[in-house]
Amino acid sequence: MPLPQPTRWRKSSRSHQESACVEVGAVDSGAAVRDSKNLDAGYFTTSSRQWRLFIDAVKSDRFDR
């Protein structure tokens, strides 16, 4: 099964041009994520639920330990 083709790639407004970060694109079933400095590496996709849970965890500082 082919990977869904992401659209509307975007990078965080807090990112700087010289620093590595990720980009997020939209897919029908959720989100696609890729390394902005290594586009040839491809991307992975998540379901809408997985993406929402990840964003909620980031916003609640669950990774700041």
Secondary structure, DSSP 8 states (H G I E B T S, - for coil): ------EEEEE-TT--TTS--EEEEEETTEEEEEETT-GGG-EEEEEHHHHHHHHHHHHTTTT--
